[in-house]
């Protein structure tokens, strides 16, 4: 669920396999991978039944594993250098906490959701490694949940259903971990496609792979600031959106049109009106961004990303000084088409769309200027769109 270092994905796969052999005396039977994600546009729209446009990134959670004869799970983490173990027969969300390391709750929650869905689970031994930074807005928890689901599916002979597994992983996050998140993070970790972003309708779960323009790259801009997602602020935004939807008499803000917003905003308090305005306009921007990508229009896509950041900063109020500084510095560089915060906000990462030819200079200049202004050392790197969760036989 974390990593401070940069490591090529195939090397991290080898690392978890090597650690597995050292700890358990034999090679793993299988290795699974589930990616983190960066969202190009469509923020805080997923839990409003709206549209999102993320891509699965080339940073991921890897698990090397083998079956056990009993119904227990024993896992060692290369990042935290500690072991977690739990019995599948004693999974109870009311009794969670205080037993084992915090990161193991994502494994236990995923196991609980699978069992509640009627899947009989087998136990396994495993080693987990990751290079997805924690609390950076890149969905480290969803990657861990989907990697865990892939592991259980492999060990328990469960047919792999990406959308169904994403739903169960979301249930684990909502009901076991206690974060009232939408479906986007788990969906893109499950259904990501190499070289493409994925337009997701968070109501119907219809997906469309949308190609990235060939002359630009996606750059992750890690501010070196962090936030706790299980914060009152995140769940408060969701409650505010639900309250605004109720005032409009609709199931979710996805159903509010710009005309409805203009006519009915007077019935909301000022805060609820700003929250609703962000969601309604962000849905429109997301659909427009997908259309721009279909036409390879990087300039239009970048402008929409810029507008998204302004809306998140001013109407949804989930940006931060570090994110705003990073975005401003990125936009000032040659070759930057657009930049915005990404993820839940309050810290973490921004994302930039940059001309491919200018990307090496862009990375160096942004890193130096951000450090000069903030005294923080950022991590800035070009990412690639990858496939969703997958299992590899050894």
C-alpha positions in Angstrom: 0.0 0.0 0.0 3.0 2.2 0.0 6.5 2.8 -1.4 9.0 5.5 -1.1 11.2 4.2 -3.9 10.7 4.0 -7.6 10.9 0.4 -9.0 10.1 -1.0 -12.4 7.0 -3.2 -12.1 8.7 -6.4 -13.3 11.4 -5.9 -10.6 8.8 -5.5 -7.9 7.2 -8.8 -9.1 10.6 -10.4 -8.7 11.1 -8.9 -5.3 7.9 -10.4 -3.8 8.6 -13.7 -5.4 12.2 -13.8 -3.9 10.9 -12.8 -0.5 8.3 -15.5 -0.7 10.9 -18.2 -1.5 13.1 -17.0 1.4 10.3 -17.0 3.9 8.4 -20.1 2.9 11.2 -22.3 1.4 9.6 -22.7 -2.0 8.6 -20.5 -5.0 5.1 -19.0 -5.0 2.4 -20.8 -6.9 1.1 -17.6 -8.4 1.7 -13.8 -8.4 -1.1 -11.3 -8.7 -1.0 -7.6 -9.5 -3.5 -4.7 -9.1 -2.7 -1.2 -10.1 -3.1 2.2 -8.5 -4.8 4.9 -10.5 -4.6 8.5 -11.4 -7.8 10.3 -12.4 -7.6 12.7 -15.3 -10.9 14.3 -14.6 -14.2 13.6 -12.8 -13.5 14.2 -9.1 -16.0 13.6 -6.3 -18.5 12.6 -9.0 -18.4 8.8 -8.5 -20.5 8.8 -5.3 -22.9 11.1 -7.0 -23.6 8.4 -9.7 -21.7 10.5 -12.2 -18.8 10.1 -14.7 -15.1 9.7 -14.1 -12.1 9.3 -16.5 -9.2 7.6 -14.7 -6.4 5.4 -15.9 -4.6 2.5 -14.2 -1.0 3.5 -13.6 2.3 1.6 -13.7 2.5 1.4 -9.9 0.8 -1.5 -8.3 0.3 -3.9 -5.4 1.9 -7.3 -6.0 1.2 -10.5 -4.0 3.2 -13.7 -4.3 1.3 -16.6 -2.8 0.5 -20.3 -2.4 -2.5 -22.2 -1.0 -2.7 -23.4 2.6 -4.4 -26.6 3.8 -6.4 -24.6 6.4 -8.6 -21.5 6.2 -6.1 -19.1 7.4 -4.2 -16.3 5.7 -0.6 -15.5 6.6 1.0 -12.5 4.8 4.2 -10.6 5.1 4.6 -7.0 3.9 7.9 -6.0 2.3 7.1 -2.3 3.0 6.1 -2.6 6.6 8.4 -5.6 7.3 5.7 -7.2 9.5 3.3 -10.2 9.3 -0.4 -10.3 9.4 -2.5 -13.5 9.9 -6.2 -14.1 10.3 -8.7 -16.9 10.2 -11.4 -16.8 7.5 -13.8 -18.4 9.9 -13.6 -15.5 12.3 -14.2 -12.4 10.2 -16.5 -9.9 11.9 -16.5 -6.2 11.2 -17.8 -5.4 14.6 -14.7 -7.1 16.1 -12.1 -5.6 13.8 -9.3 -3.4 15.0 -6.5 -4.0 17.4 -5.7 -7.4 15.9 -2.7 -7.2 13.6 -1.3 -4.3 11.5 -3.7 -1.7 10.1 -2.9 -2.6 6.5 -4.3 -6.1 7.0 -7.8 -4.6 7.5 -8.0 -4.2 3.8 -7.3 -7.9 3.3 -9.7 -8.9 6.0 -12.4 -6.6 4.7 -12.0 -7.9 1.1 -12.2 -11.5 2.4 -15.3 -10.6 4.5 -17.0 -9.1 1.4 -16.3 -12.1 -0.7 -17.6 -14.5 1.9 -20.7 -12.4 2.4 -21.3 -12.7 -1.4 -21.3 -16.5 -1.1 -17.8 -17.3 -2.2 -16.1 -20.1 -0.2 -12.6 -18.9 0.4 -9.4 -21.0 0.8 -6.4 -19.9 2.9 -3.0 -18.9 1.6 0.5 -17.8 2.5 1.7 -14.6 0.8 4.1 -11.8 0.5 2.9 -8.3 -0.4 4.9 -5.5 -2.1 3.8 -2.1 -3.5 5.1 1.0 -5.1 1.8 2.9 -4.8 2.3 5.8 -2.3 -0.1 5.9 0.6 -2.6 8.8 1.0 -1.3 10.5 -2.2 -4.6 10.3 -4.1 -3.4 7.3 -6.2 -5.7 4.7 -4.7 -3.3 2.5 -2.7 -6.1 1.0 -0.7 -8.2 0.0 -3.8 -5.1 -1.5 -5.4 -4.6 -3.6 -2.2 -8.2 -4.6 -2.2 -8.2 -5.7 -5.8 -4.9 -7.6 -5.5 -6.4 -9.4 -2.4 -9.5 -10.2 -4.4 -7.4 -11.6 -7.3 -5.4 -13.6 -4.8 -8.5 -15.2 -3.2 -10.1 -15.8 -6.6 -6.9 -17.7 -7.7 -6.7 -19.7 -4.6 -10.4 -20.4 -4.3 -11.1 -21.1 -8.0 -13.5 -18.2 -8.3 -14.2 -17.0 -11.8 -12.7 -13.5 -12.2 -15.5 -10.9 -12.8 -13.8 -7.5 -12.8 -16.9 -5.4 -12.2 -18.3 -7.8 -9.6 -15.0 -7.8 -7.8 -14.8 -4.0 -7.9 -18.2 -3.8 -6.2 -17.1 -6.2 -3.4 -13.9 -4.3 -2.9 -15.9 -1.1 -2.6 -18.1 -2.8 0.0 -15.0 -3.8 2.0 -13.9 -0.1 2.0 -17.3 1.2 2.9 -18.4 -1.3 5.5 -15.2 -2.8 6.9 -12.7 0.0 6.6 -15.3 2.7 7.1 -14.6 5.0 4.2 -17.7 6.0 2.4 -16.0 6.1 -1.1 -17.6 5.7 -4.5 -16.8 2.9 -7.0 -14.2 4.7 -9.2 -11.0 3.5 -7.5 -11.9 -0.2 -7.3 -13.3 -0.1 -10.9 -10.3 1.3 -12.6 -8.0 -1.1 -10.7 -10.1 -3.9 -11.9 -10.8 -2.9 -15.6 -7.8 -0.7 -16.5 -6.6 -0.9 -20.1 -3.1 -0.4 -21.4 -2.6 2.9 -23.2 -6.1 4.1 -22.4 -8.1 6.0 -19.8 -11.5 4.5 -19.0 -14.7 6.5 -19.0 -16.8 5.0 -16.3 -20.5 5.7 -15.8 -20.7 5.2 -12.0 -24.4 4.5 -12.1 -24.6 1.8 -14.7 -20.9 0.8 -14.5 -20.7 1.0 -18.3 -17.1 1.5 -19.3 -15.4 2.9 -22.5 -11.7 2.8 -23.1 -10.5 6.1 -24.4 -7.1 6.4 -26.0 -4.6 8.9 -24.6 -3.3 11.4 -27.2 0.0 10.2 -28.6 1.8 13.5 -28.4 1.3 14.0 -24.6 2.2 12.2 -21.4 0.5 12.0 -18.1 2.7 13.3 -15.2 2.0 12.5 -11.5 2.9 15.5 -9.3 3.3 14.3 -5.7 3.3 17.3 -3.4 4.9 15.3 -0.5 1.8 16.4 1.6 -0.6 13.8 2.9 -4.1 13.6 4.2 -6.1 11.0 6.1 -9.0 9.8 3.9 -11.1 8.6 6.9 -11.6 12.3 7.7 -14.8 14.1 8.6 -14.2 16.3 5.5 -14.6 13.5 3.0 -17.8 12.0 4.4 -19.1 15.6 5.0 -18.8 16.3 1.3 -20.8 13.2 0.5 -23.5 14.2 3.0 -23.7 17.7 1.5 -24.1 16.2 -2.0 -26.8 13.8 -0.8 -28.6 16.7 0.9 -28.5 18.8 -2.3 -29.8 16.0 -4.4 -32.7 15.6 -2.0 -33.6 19.3 -2.3 -33.8 18.8 -6.1 -35.9 15.7 -5.6 -33.5 13.4 -7.5 -31.6 10.2 -6.5 -28.2 11.8 -7.1 -26.6 15.0 -8.3 -25.9 13.2 -11.6 -29.6 13.8 -12.4 -29.4 17.6 -12.0 -29.0 19.4 -15.3 -27.4 22.8 -15.6 -30.9 24.3 -16.2 -32.2 22.6 -13.0 -29.2 23.9 -11.1 -29.7 27.5 -12.3 -33.4 27.4 -11.4 -33.1 25.6 -8.1 -29.9 26.7 -6.6 -31.7 29.4 -4.7 -33.3 26.8 -2.5 -30.0 25.6 -1.2 -27.7 27.2 1.3 -24.5 28.7 -0.1 -22.3 25.7 0.7 -24.7 23.1 -0.8 -25.1 25.2 -3.9 -21.3 25.3 -4.5 -21.1 21.5 -3.9 -23.9 20.9 -6.4 -22.4 23.3 -8.9 -19.1 21.4 -8.8 -20.7 18.0 -9.4 -22.9 19.2 -12.2 -20.2 21.0 -14.1 -17.6 18.3 -13.4 -19.8 15.7 -15.0 -20.1 17.9 -18.1 -16.4 18.4 -18.1 -15.7 14.7 -17.9 -17.9 13.9 -20.9 -16.3 16.7 -22.8 -12.8 15.5 -21.9 -13.6 12.0 -23.2 -14.8 13.5 -26.5 -11.6 15.6 -26.7 -9.5 12.5 -26.3 -11.5 10.7 -29.0 -10.4 13.6 -31.3 -6.8 13.6 -30.0 -7.4 17.2 -28.8 -4.9 17.6 -26.0 -5.4 21.4 -25.8 -9.1 21.0 -25.1 -8.4 18.2 -22.6 -5.9 20.4 -20.8 -8.3 23.3 -20.5 -10.9 21.1 -19.0 -8.4 19.8 -16.4 -7.6 23.4 -15.5 -11.3 24.2 -15.1 -11.8 21.1 -12.9 -9.1 22.3 -10.5 -10.7 25.7 -10.1 -14.0 24.0 -9.3 -12.5 21.6 -6.8 -10.6 24.5 -5.2 -13.4 27.1 -5.1 -16.7 25.2 -5.1 -15.9 21.8 -3.6 -13.1 23.2 -1.3 -10.9 20.1 -1.3 -7.7 21.5 -2.6 -4.8 22.6 -0.3 -1.9 25.1 -0.4 0.5 22.4 -1.6 -1.8 21.3 -4.4 -2.5 24.8 -5.5 1.2 25.6 -5.6 2.0 22.5 -7.5 -0.7 23.1 -10.1 0.4 26.8 -10.6 4.0 25.8 -11.1 3.1 23.0 -13.5 1.0 25.3 -15.6 3.7 27.9 -15.9 6.1 25.4 -17.6 6.6 25.0 -21.3 4.6 22.1 -22.8 2.0 21.8 -20.0 -1.5 21.5 -21.5 -3.2 21.4 -18.1 -2.9 20.4 -14.5 -5.3 19.7 -11.6 -5.4 18.1 -8.2 -6.4 14.4 -8.3 -8.0 12.1 -5.8 -10.0 13.1 -2.7 -7.9 16.2 -2.1 -6.6 17.9 1.1 -3.1 16.9 0.0 -1.5 14.2 -2.1 -1.0 14.4 -5.8 -1.8 16.6 -8.8 -1.8 15.4 -12.4 -0.4 17.2 -15.4 -0.9 16.7 -19.2 2.4 17.5 -20.8 3.8 17.5 -24.4 5.9 14.4 -24.7 8.9 16.3 -26.1 8.9 18.7 -23.2 8.4 16.1 -20.4 12.0 15.6 -19.3 12.5 19.4 -18.8 9.1 19.7 -17.2 9.8 17.1 -14.5 13.1 18.8 -13.5 11.8 22.3 -13.5 8.6 21.6 -11.6 10.5 19.6 -8.9 13.1 22.4 -8.4 10.6 25.2 -8.3 8.2 23.4 -5.9 11.0 22.6 -3.6 12.2 26.2 -3.7 8.8 27.6 -2.8 7.7 25.0 -0.2 10.9 23.5 1.2 9.3 20.1 0.4 10.8 17.5 -1.9 8.2 16.3 -4.4 8.1 13.1 -6.4 7.3 13.8 -10.0 7.2 11.1 -12.6 5.7 10.2 -16.0 3.2 7.4 -15.8 1.7 5.0 -18.3 -1.7 3.5 -18.5 -1.7 -0.2 -17.7 -4.1 -3.1 -17.5 -6.3 -3.9 -14.5 -5.8 -6.7 -11.9 -4.2 -9.8 -13.3 -2.8 -13.1 -12.1 0.4 -14.7 -13.3 1.3 -18.3 -13.0 4.9 -18.9 -11.9 
